[in-house]
């Protein structure tokens, strides 16, 4: 079982917002995919900003045409993982080239629907890598530069379906089907080649990868078995045509990949345009409401200025006329309240007079009894008025 240093991994994830979930995802991946390792490195974003992020780098096994190949990848985990999707790349060796497709661009960046629709509630790294293995098994992300890169051997033997080791000691990873060795630059079988002894569509490295000339090529002299200049010329023309076809197909695939990238960019720009239009509409509505509120406040301000001006012109104010009521019941309630408040003041000053010795205790008690009796009657009257008017008790 692949061992993971929990303490070291915890220190690496100290700056992450959810280190527990991130650590769990990383450990689950490393225990199954032994070709991957983890480390902290500086990631440079498109705007030039940098950040220390954890990445998983190494190889993952991918089955292609019945054989297993180790594909080099690198997965960068954002410090907000798992809220935001990881950034994934194919990292080809010096002997490999990136095969551009709708899933991989020229820089090796991986685009998958699983990443685009990343859901932090149910998405994890293990499922992501499993989807990569299935996707790359249908459309390989890399291919070999050609047989000249490798040592001459009598034939190419694909790695076994269970091996993670390179096919050649000099390589870091086993190559994808080699261009010019039974497959073209896009991992597709070259027309006109037989499968040979291995049955996998591979040819010995020393043999040419051109297809057998078609019926337009003159036949060899059956009598003498000699090859004329016309035969050589026809063979060269056929080889050039095959090479041009591969180049044209390569350009077509590159253009299709660029078109897919531009379509994704257009979709993102359209979504951004809709969001911006919605934001502008909300701002316009807020501006209209704010303009109305400003107009109302200005009207209130003018009204207050008029009232203040009218108050400044009045020399005296009649207290009795300052407050008016709309009904006799309300006037009776207001008068009772004012009289009850006056009794409260009278009671207070009677107490002060007794304390100062202005009146004696007998006079104080007599007046207090009268005031209390009257206050009780006023409070009872106010209670009935409030009930009659339907006011809260």
TIVOKE-609942 format. One record per residue (C-alpha): residue in one letter; x, y, z. Coordinates in steps of 0.25 Angstrom, whole numbers. Example, Ala and Ser with C-alpha at 12.3 -4.5 7.8 and 13.67 -1.06 7.14 Angstrom:
% residues 2
<drenba type="A" xx="49" yy="-18" zz="31"/>
<drenba type="S" xx="55" yy="-4" zz="29"/>
% end
This chain:
% residues 393
<drenba type="X" xx="0" yy="0" zz="0"/>
<drenba type="X" xx="5" yy="14" zz="-4"/>
<drenba type="X" xx="9" yy="21" zz="9"/>
<drenba type="X" xx="6" yy="36" zz="11"/>
<drenba type="X" xx="12" yy="45" zz="22"/>
<drenba type="X" xx="0" yy="50" zz="28"/>
<drenba type="X" xx="8" yy="61" zz="36"/>
<drenba type="X" xx="15" yy="66" zz="24"/>
<drenba type="X" xx="2" yy="67" zz="16"/>
<drenba type="X" xx="-5" yy="74" zz="28"/>
<drenba type="X" xx="7" yy="84" zz="28"/>
<drenba type="X" xx="5" yy="86" zz="13"/>
<drenba type="X" xx="-10" yy="89" zz="14"/>
<drenba type="X" xx="-8" yy="98" zz="26"/>
<drenba type="X" xx="-12" yy="110" zz="17"/>
<drenba type="X" xx="-24" yy="103" zz="10"/>
<drenba type="X" xx="-38" yy="107" zz="15"/>
<drenba type="X" xx="-43" yy="93" zz="16"/>
<drenba type="X" xx="-30" yy="85" zz="19"/>
<drenba type="X" xx="-38" yy="73" zz="24"/>
<drenba type="X" xx="-46" yy="70" zz="12"/>
<drenba type="X" xx="-34" yy="73" zz="3"/>
<drenba type="X" xx="-25" yy="63" zz="11"/>
<drenba type="X" xx="-36" yy="52" zz="10"/>
<drenba type="X" xx="-37" yy="54" zz="-5"/>
<drenba type="X" xx="-22" yy="54" zz="-7"/>
<drenba type="X" xx="-20" yy="41" zz="2"/>
<drenba type="X" xx="-31" yy="34" zz="-6"/>
<drenba type="X" xx="-24" yy="37" zz="-19"/>
<drenba type="X" xx="-10" yy="33" zz="-15"/>
<drenba type="X" xx="-14" yy="20" zz="-9"/>
<drenba type="X" xx="-20" yy="15" zz="-22"/>
<drenba type="X" xx="-11" yy="22" zz="-32"/>
<drenba type="X" xx="3" yy="19" zz="-28"/>
<drenba type="X" xx="9" yy="27" zz="-40"/>
<drenba type="X" xx="5" yy="40" zz="-34"/>
<drenba type="X" xx="13" yy="48" zz="-24"/>
<drenba type="X" xx="9" yy="61" zz="-16"/>
<drenba type="X" xx="17" yy="74" zz="-14"/>
<drenba type="X" xx="15" yy="89" zz="-11"/>
<drenba type="X" xx="20" yy="98" zz="-23"/>
<drenba type="X" xx="17" yy="112" zz="-28"/>
<drenba type="X" xx="6" yy="113" zz="-38"/>
<drenba type="X" xx="6" yy="125" zz="-48"/>
<drenba type="X" xx="-8" yy="129" zz="-52"/>
<drenba type="X" xx="-11" yy="136" zz="-65"/>
<drenba type="X" xx="-11" yy="150" zz="-59"/>
<drenba type="X" xx="3" yy="148" zz="-54"/>
<drenba type="X" xx="-1" yy="146" zz="-39"/>
<drenba type="X" xx="6" yy="134" zz="-32"/>
<drenba type="X" xx="1" yy="125" zz="-21"/>
<drenba type="X" xx="7" yy="113" zz="-14"/>
<drenba type="X" xx="-2" yy="101" zz="-17"/>
<drenba type="X" xx="-2" yy="86" zz="-15"/>
<drenba type="X" xx="-1" yy="78" zz="-28"/>
<drenba type="X" xx="-1" yy="63" zz="-31"/>
<drenba type="X" xx="9" yy="59" zz="-42"/>
<drenba type="X" xx="13" yy="46" zz="-48"/>
<drenba type="X" xx="6" yy="36" zz="-57"/>
<drenba type="X" xx="-8" yy="30" zz="-58"/>
<drenba type="X" xx="-11" yy="16" zz="-65"/>
<drenba type="X" xx="-19" yy="18" zz="-77"/>
<drenba type="X" xx="-24" yy="6" zz="-86"/>
<drenba type="X" xx="-23" yy="8" zz="-101"/>
<drenba type="X" xx="-26" yy="-3" zz="-111"/>
<drenba type="X" xx="-25" yy="-14" zz="-100"/>
<drenba type="X" xx="-11" yy="-9" zz="-95"/>
<drenba type="X" xx="-9" yy="0" zz="-82"/>
<drenba type="X" xx="0" yy="12" zz="-84"/>
<drenba type="X" xx="5" yy="22" zz="-73"/>
<drenba type="X" xx="1" yy="36" zz="-76"/>
<drenba type="X" xx="8" yy="48" zz="-69"/>
<drenba type="X" xx="-1" yy="58" zz="-63"/>
<drenba type="X" xx="-1" yy="69" zz="-52"/>
<drenba type="X" xx="-13" yy="73" zz="-44"/>
<drenba type="X" xx="-13" yy="86" zz="-37"/>
<drenba type="X" xx="-22" yy="88" zz="-25"/>
<drenba type="X" xx="-27" yy="102" zz="-22"/>
<drenba type="X" xx="-26" yy="107" zz="-8"/>
<drenba type="X" xx="-42" yy="107" zz="-8"/>
<drenba type="X" xx="-43" yy="92" zz="-11"/>
<drenba type="X" xx="-53" yy="86" zz="-12"/>
<drenba type="X" xx="-61" yy="98" zz="-15"/>
<drenba type="X" xx="-54" yy="101" zz="-28"/>
<drenba type="X" xx="-49" yy="91" zz="-38"/>
<drenba type="X" xx="-35" yy="87" zz="-39"/>
<drenba type="X" xx="-26" yy="91" zz="-51"/>
<drenba type="X" xx="-21" yy="79" zz="-59"/>
<drenba type="X" xx="-10" yy="78" zz="-69"/>
<drenba type="X" xx="-4" yy="67" zz="-78"/>
<drenba type="X" xx="11" yy="68" zz="-76"/>
<drenba type="X" xx="18" yy="60" zz="-87"/>
<drenba type="X" xx="33" yy="56" zz="-86"/>
<drenba type="X" xx="43" yy="60" zz="-97"/>
<drenba type="X" xx="40" yy="48" zz="-105"/>
<drenba type="X" xx="25" yy="52" zz="-106"/>
<drenba type="X" xx="16" yy="62" zz="-112"/>
<drenba type="X" xx="3" yy="67" zz="-108"/>
<drenba type="X" xx="-9" yy="62" zz="-116"/>
<drenba type="X" xx="-18" yy="74" zz="-117"/>
<drenba type="X" xx="-33" yy="71" zz="-116"/>
<drenba type="X" xx="-46" yy="76" zz="-110"/>
<drenba type="X" xx="-41" yy="71" zz="-97"/>
<drenba type="X" xx="-26" yy="76" zz="-97"/>
<drenba type="X" xx="-21" yy="89" zz="-103"/>
<drenba type="X" xx="-7" yy="93" zz="-108"/>
<drenba type="X" xx="-2" yy="96" zz="-94"/>
<drenba type="X" xx="-6" yy="82" zz="-89"/>
<drenba type="X" xx="-18" yy="88" zz="-81"/>
<drenba type="X" xx="-29" yy="78" zz="-79"/>
<drenba type="X" xx="-44" yy="82" zz="-81"/>
<drenba type="X" xx="-54" yy="72" zz="-77"/>
<drenba type="X" xx="-69" yy="74" zz="-74"/>
<drenba type="X" xx="-67" yy="68" zz="-60"/>
<drenba type="X" xx="-57" yy="80" zz="-58"/>
<drenba type="X" xx="-67" yy="90" zz="-64"/>
<drenba type="X" xx="-79" yy="85" zz="-56"/>
<drenba type="X" xx="-71" yy="83" zz="-43"/>
<drenba type="X" xx="-80" yy="81" zz="-31"/>
<drenba type="X" xx="-73" yy="82" zz="-18"/>
<drenba type="X" xx="-84" yy="74" zz="-11"/>
<drenba type="X" xx="-81" yy="61" zz="-19"/>
<drenba type="X" xx="-69" yy="63" zz="-28"/>
<drenba type="X" xx="-55" yy="58" zz="-23"/>
<drenba type="X" xx="-41" yy="55" zz="-29"/>
<drenba type="X" xx="-43" yy="40" zz="-30"/>
<drenba type="X" xx="-55" yy="41" zz="-39"/>
<drenba type="X" xx="-48" yy="52" zz="-47"/>
<drenba type="X" xx="-36" yy="43" zz="-50"/>
<drenba type="X" xx="-45" yy="31" zz="-53"/>
<drenba type="X" xx="-52" yy="40" zz="-63"/>
<drenba type="X" xx="-38" yy="44" zz="-69"/>
<drenba type="X" xx="-34" yy="29" zz="-71"/>
<drenba type="X" xx="-47" yy="26" zz="-78"/>
<drenba type="X" xx="-46" yy="39" zz="-87"/>
<drenba type="X" xx="-32" yy="37" zz="-90"/>
<drenba type="X" xx="-34" yy="23" zz="-94"/>
<drenba type="X" xx="-43" yy="27" zz="-105"/>
<drenba type="X" xx="-35" yy="39" zz="-109"/>
<drenba type="X" xx="-20" yy="39" zz="-105"/>
<drenba type="X" xx="-15" yy="52" zz="-100"/>
<drenba type="X" xx="0" yy="50" zz="-105"/>
<drenba type="X" xx="7" yy="43" zz="-116"/>
<drenba type="X" xx="22" yy="39" zz="-118"/>
<drenba type="X" xx="30" yy="48" zz="-127"/>
<drenba type="X" xx="35" yy="36" zz="-135"/>
<drenba type="X" xx="43" yy="24" zz="-136"/>
<drenba type="X" xx="56" yy="31" zz="-138"/>
<drenba type="X" xx="55" yy="36" zz="-124"/>
<drenba type="X" xx="57" yy="22" zz="-118"/>
<drenba type="X" xx="68" yy="11" zz="-119"/>
<drenba type="X" xx="67" yy="2" zz="-131"/>
<drenba type="X" xx="60" yy="-11" zz="-127"/>
<drenba type="X" xx="55" yy="-22" zz="-136"/>
<drenba type="X" xx="41" yy="-20" zz="-132"/>
<drenba type="X" xx="32" yy="-12" zz="-122"/>
<drenba type="X" xx="26" yy="-19" zz="-111"/>
<drenba type="X" xx="14" yy="-12" zz="-104"/>
<drenba type="X" xx="14" yy="-12" zz="-89"/>
<drenba type="X" xx="6" yy="-22" zz="-82"/>
<drenba type="X" xx="-8" yy="-19" zz="-77"/>
<drenba type="X" xx="-4" yy="-19" zz="-62"/>
<drenba type="X" xx="10" yy="-12" zz="-63"/>
<drenba type="X" xx="13" yy="2" zz="-59"/>
<drenba type="X" xx="27" yy="1" zz="-63"/>
<drenba type="X" xx="33" yy="8" zz="-76"/>
<drenba type="X" xx="34" yy="0" zz="-88"/>
<drenba type="X" xx="48" yy="5" zz="-90"/>
<drenba type="X" xx="58" yy="8" zz="-78"/>
<drenba type="X" xx="63" yy="21" zz="-85"/>
<drenba type="X" xx="48" yy="27" zz="-85"/>
<drenba type="X" xx="41" yy="32" zz="-73"/>
<drenba type="X" xx="28" yy="27" zz="-78"/>
<drenba type="X" xx="24" yy="17" zz="-89"/>
<drenba type="X" xx="20" yy="24" zz="-102"/>
<drenba type="X" xx="6" yy="24" zz="-108"/>
<drenba type="X" xx="5" yy="17" zz="-122"/>
<drenba type="X" xx="17" yy="23" zz="-130"/>
<drenba type="X" xx="15" yy="31" zz="-142"/>
<drenba type="X" xx="21" yy="24" zz="-154"/>
<drenba type="X" xx="20" yy="11" zz="-147"/>
<drenba type="X" xx="6" yy="6" zz="-150"/>
<drenba type="X" xx="0" yy="19" zz="-145"/>
<drenba type="X" xx="0" yy="33" zz="-150"/>
<drenba type="X" xx="2" yy="45" zz="-142"/>
<drenba type="X" xx="-12" yy="44" zz="-136"/>
<drenba type="X" xx="-11" yy="30" zz="-131"/>
<drenba type="X" xx="-20" yy="25" zz="-142"/>
<drenba type="X" xx="-15" yy="13" zz="-151"/>
<drenba type="X" xx="-8" yy="16" zz="-163"/>
<drenba type="X" xx="-15" yy="11" zz="-175"/>
<drenba type="X" xx="-10" yy="0" zz="-183"/>
<drenba type="X" xx="-2" yy="-7" zz="-171"/>
<drenba type="X" xx="-4" yy="-21" zz="-166"/>
<drenba type="X" xx="-4" yy="-24" zz="-152"/>
<drenba type="X" xx="8" yy="-33" zz="-153"/>
<drenba type="X" xx="12" yy="-44" zz="-143"/>
<drenba type="X" xx="8" yy="-36" zz="-130"/>
<drenba type="X" xx="-6" yy="-33" zz="-136"/>
<drenba type="X" xx="-6" yy="-19" zz="-130"/>
<drenba type="X" xx="-3" yy="-11" zz="-143"/>
<drenba type="X" xx="12" yy="-8" zz="-139"/>
<drenba type="X" xx="24" yy="-10" zz="-149"/>
<drenba type="X" xx="38" yy="-12" zz="-146"/>
<drenba type="X" xx="46" yy="1" zz="-144"/>
<drenba type="X" xx="55" yy="-1" zz="-156"/>
<drenba type="X" xx="43" yy="-2" zz="-166"/>
<drenba type="X" xx="37" yy="10" zz="-174"/>
<drenba type="X" xx="23" yy="14" zz="-169"/>
<drenba type="X" xx="17" yy="17" zz="-183"/>
<drenba type="X" xx="5" yy="10" zz="-189"/>
<drenba type="X" xx="7" yy="0" zz="-200"/>
<drenba type="X" xx="6" yy="7" zz="-213"/>
<drenba type="X" xx="-8" yy="7" zz="-219"/>
<drenba type="X" xx="-12" yy="1" zz="-233"/>
<drenba type="X" xx="-7" yy="13" zz="-240"/>
<drenba type="X" xx="8" yy="9" zz="-237"/>
<drenba type="X" xx="13" yy="0" zz="-248"/>
<drenba type="X" xx="16" yy="-14" zz="-245"/>
<drenba type="X" xx="30" yy="-20" zz="-243"/>
<drenba type="X" xx="36" yy="-27" zz="-255"/>
<drenba type="X" xx="31" yy="-41" zz="-253"/>
<drenba type="X" xx="41" yy="-47" zz="-262"/>
<drenba type="X" xx="54" yy="-40" zz="-257"/>
<drenba type="X" xx="49" yy="-36" zz="-243"/>
<drenba type="X" xx="56" yy="-22" zz="-245"/>
<drenba type="X" xx="51" yy="-9" zz="-240"/>
<drenba type="X" xx="51" yy="3" zz="-250"/>
<drenba type="X" xx="52" yy="18" zz="-248"/>
<drenba type="X" xx="37" yy="19" zz="-251"/>
<drenba type="X" xx="35" yy="9" zz="-239"/>
<drenba type="X" xx="44" yy="18" zz="-230"/>
<drenba type="X" xx="37" yy="31" zz="-234"/>
<drenba type="X" xx="23" yy="25" zz="-232"/>
<drenba type="X" xx="27" yy="20" zz="-218"/>
<drenba type="X" xx="33" yy="34" zz="-215"/>
<drenba type="X" xx="20" yy="41" zz="-219"/>
<drenba type="X" xx="12" yy="32" zz="-211"/>
<drenba type="X" xx="21" yy="34" zz="-199"/>
<drenba type="X" xx="20" yy="49" zz="-201"/>
<drenba type="X" xx="5" yy="49" zz="-202"/>
<drenba type="X" xx="4" yy="41" zz="-190"/>
<drenba type="X" xx="12" yy="51" zz="-182"/>
<drenba type="X" xx="4" yy="62" zz="-188"/>
<drenba type="X" xx="-9" yy="56" zz="-183"/>
<drenba type="X" xx="-4" yy="54" zz="-169"/>
<drenba type="X" xx="1" yy="69" zz="-169"/>
<drenba type="X" xx="-13" yy="73" zz="-174"/>
<drenba type="X" xx="-20" yy="64" zz="-164"/>
<drenba type="X" xx="-11" yy="70" zz="-153"/>
<drenba type="X" xx="-15" yy="84" zz="-157"/>
<drenba type="X" xx="-30" yy="81" zz="-158"/>
<drenba type="X" xx="-29" yy="75" zz="-144"/>
<drenba type="X" xx="-22" yy="87" zz="-138"/>
<drenba type="X" xx="-32" yy="97" zz="-145"/>
<drenba type="X" xx="-44" yy="88" zz="-139"/>
<drenba type="X" xx="-37" yy="89" zz="-125"/>
<drenba type="X" xx="-36" yy="104" zz="-127"/>
<drenba type="X" xx="-50" yy="105" zz="-131"/>
<drenba type="X" xx="-55" yy="97" zz="-119"/>
<drenba type="X" xx="-47" yy="107" zz="-110"/>
<drenba type="X" xx="-52" yy="119" zz="-117"/>
<drenba type="X" xx="-66" yy="113" zz="-115"/>
<drenba type="X" xx="-64" yy="111" zz="-100"/>
<drenba type="X" xx="-59" yy="125" zz="-99"/>
<drenba type="X" xx="-71" yy="131" zz="-107"/>
<drenba type="X" xx="-80" yy="123" zz="-98"/>
<drenba type="X" xx="-73" yy="129" zz="-85"/>
<drenba type="X" xx="-74" yy="143" zz="-91"/>
<drenba type="X" xx="-88" yy="142" zz="-94"/>
<drenba type="X" xx="-91" yy="137" zz="-80"/>
<drenba type="X" xx="-83" yy="149" zz="-75"/>
<drenba type="X" xx="-91" yy="158" zz="-84"/>
<drenba type="X" xx="-104" yy="153" zz="-79"/>
<drenba type="X" xx="-99" yy="155" zz="-64"/>
<drenba type="X" xx="-94" yy="169" zz="-67"/>
<drenba type="X" xx="-107" yy="173" zz="-74"/>
<drenba type="X" xx="-115" yy="168" zz="-62"/>
<drenba type="X" xx="-106" yy="176" zz="-53"/>
<drenba type="X" xx="-107" yy="189" zz="-61"/>
<drenba type="X" xx="-122" yy="187" zz="-61"/>
<drenba type="X" xx="-122" yy="186" zz="-46"/>
<drenba type="X" xx="-113" yy="198" zz="-45"/>
<drenba type="X" xx="-123" yy="206" zz="-54"/>
<drenba type="X" xx="-135" yy="202" zz="-45"/>
<drenba type="X" xx="-127" yy="206" zz="-32"/>
<drenba type="X" xx="-123" yy="219" zz="-39"/>
<drenba type="X" xx="-138" yy="222" zz="-42"/>
<drenba type="X" xx="-142" yy="219" zz="-28"/>
<drenba type="X" xx="-131" yy="227" zz="-22"/>
<drenba type="X" xx="-135" yy="239" zz="-31"/>
<drenba type="X" xx="-150" yy="238" zz="-26"/>
<drenba type="X" xx="-145" yy="237" zz="-12"/>
<drenba type="X" xx="-137" yy="250" zz="-14"/>
<drenba type="X" xx="-148" yy="257" zz="-20"/>
<drenba type="X" xx="-157" yy="253" zz="-8"/>
<drenba type="X" xx="-147" yy="258" zz="2"/>
<drenba type="X" xx="-145" yy="271" zz="-5"/>
<drenba type="X" xx="-160" yy="273" zz="-4"/>
<drenba type="X" xx="-160" yy="270" zz="10"/>
<drenba type="X" xx="-148" yy="280" zz="13"/>
<drenba type="X" xx="-156" yy="291" zz="6"/>
<drenba type="X" xx="-168" yy="288" zz="14"/>
<drenba type="X" xx="-160" yy="288" zz="27"/>
<drenba type="X" xx="-154" yy="302" zz="23"/>
<drenba type="X" xx="-168" yy="308" zz="20"/>
<drenba type="X" xx="-173" yy="303" zz="34"/>
<drenba type="X" xx="-160" yy="308" zz="41"/>
<drenba type="X" xx="-162" yy="322" zz="34"/>
<drenba type="X" xx="-177" yy="322" zz="38"/>
<drenba type="X" xx="-173" yy="319" zz="53"/>
<drenba type="X" xx="-162" yy="330" zz="53"/>
<drenba type="X" xx="-173" yy="340" zz="49"/>
<drenba type="X" xx="-182" yy="337" zz="60"/>
<drenba type="X" xx="-179" yy="346" zz="73"/>
<drenba type="X" xx="-187" yy="338" zz="83"/>
<drenba type="X" xx="-193" yy="324" zz="83"/>
<drenba type="X" xx="-206" yy="320" zz="90"/>
<drenba type="X" xx="-203" yy="308" zz="98"/>
<drenba type="X" xx="-218" yy="304" zz="98"/>
<drenba type="X" xx="-219" yy="306" zz="83"/>
<drenba type="X" xx="-206" yy="299" zz="80"/>
<drenba type="X" xx="-211" yy="285" zz="81"/>
<drenba type="X" xx="-225" yy="282" zz="75"/>
<drenba type="X" xx="-233" yy="269" zz="74"/>
<drenba type="X" xx="-242" yy="264" zz="63"/>
<drenba type="X" xx="-254" yy="259" zz="72"/>
<drenba type="X" xx="-260" yy="263" zz="86"/>
<drenba type="X" xx="-256" yy="250" zz="92"/>
<drenba type="X" xx="-241" yy="252" zz="89"/>
<drenba type="X" xx="-242" yy="266" zz="95"/>
<drenba type="X" xx="-248" yy="260" zz="107"/>
<drenba type="X" xx="-237" yy="250" zz="108"/>
<drenba type="X" xx="-227" yy="261" zz="106"/>
<drenba type="X" xx="-232" yy="270" zz="117"/>
<drenba type="X" xx="-233" yy="258" zz="127"/>
<drenba type="X" xx="-219" yy="255" zz="124"/>
<drenba type="X" xx="-214" yy="269" zz="125"/>
<drenba type="X" xx="-221" yy="271" zz="139"/>
<drenba type="X" xx="-216" yy="257" zz="144"/>
<drenba type="X" xx="-202" yy="262" zz="140"/>
<drenba type="X" xx="-204" yy="275" zz="148"/>
<drenba type="X" xx="-209" yy="267" zz="160"/>
<drenba type="X" xx="-196" yy="259" zz="159"/>
<drenba type="X" xx="-188" yy="272" zz="160"/>
<drenba type="X" xx="-197" yy="277" zz="171"/>
<drenba type="X" xx="-194" yy="265" zz="179"/>
<drenba type="X" xx="-179" yy="266" zz="178"/>
<drenba type="X" xx="-179" yy="281" zz="182"/>
<drenba type="X" xx="-188" yy="278" zz="194"/>
<drenba type="X" xx="-178" yy="267" zz="199"/>
<drenba type="X" xx="-166" yy="278" zz="197"/>
<drenba type="X" xx="-174" yy="288" zz="205"/>
<drenba type="X" xx="-176" yy="278" zz="216"/>
<drenba type="X" xx="-162" yy="275" zz="216"/>
<drenba type="X" xx="-158" yy="289" zz="217"/>
<drenba type="X" xx="-168" yy="292" zz="228"/>
<drenba type="X" xx="-176" yy="302" zz="220"/>
<drenba type="X" xx="-189" yy="294" zz="224"/>
<drenba type="X" xx="-192" yy="284" zz="235"/>
<drenba type="X" xx="-195" yy="269" zz="234"/>
<drenba type="X" xx="-210" yy="271" zz="236"/>
<drenba type="X" xx="-211" yy="281" zz="224"/>
<drenba type="X" xx="-203" yy="272" zz="216"/>
<drenba type="X" xx="-211" yy="259" zz="218"/>
<drenba type="X" xx="-224" yy="267" zz="216"/>
<drenba type="X" xx="-219" yy="272" zz="202"/>
<drenba type="X" xx="-213" yy="259" zz="198"/>
<drenba type="X" xx="-226" yy="252" zz="201"/>
<drenba type="X" xx="-234" yy="262" zz="192"/>
<drenba type="X" xx="-223" yy="261" zz="181"/>
<drenba type="X" xx="-223" yy="246" zz="181"/>
<drenba type="X" xx="-238" yy="245" zz="180"/>
<drenba type="X" xx="-238" yy="254" zz="168"/>
<drenba type="X" xx="-227" yy="247" zz="162"/>
<drenba type="X" xx="-234" yy="234" zz="163"/>
<drenba type="X" xx="-246" yy="239" zz="156"/>
<drenba type="X" xx="-238" yy="245" zz="145"/>
<drenba type="X" xx="-231" yy="232" zz="142"/>
<drenba type="X" xx="-244" yy="225" zz="142"/>
<drenba type="X" xx="-249" yy="235" zz="132"/>
<drenba type="X" xx="-237" yy="233" zz="123"/>
<drenba type="X" xx="-239" yy="218" zz="123"/>
<drenba type="X" xx="-253" yy="219" zz="119"/>
<drenba type="X" xx="-250" yy="229" zz="108"/>
<drenba type="X" xx="-239" yy="220" zz="103"/>
<drenba type="X" xx="-248" yy="209" zz="102"/>
<drenba type="X" xx="-259" yy="217" zz="95"/>
<drenba type="X" xx="-249" yy="222" zz="85"/>
<drenba type="X" xx="-244" yy="208" zz="82"/>
<drenba type="X" xx="-230" yy="211" zz="87"/>
<drenba type="X" xx="-221" yy="201" zz="93"/>
<drenba type="X" xx="-222" yy="200" zz="108"/>
% end
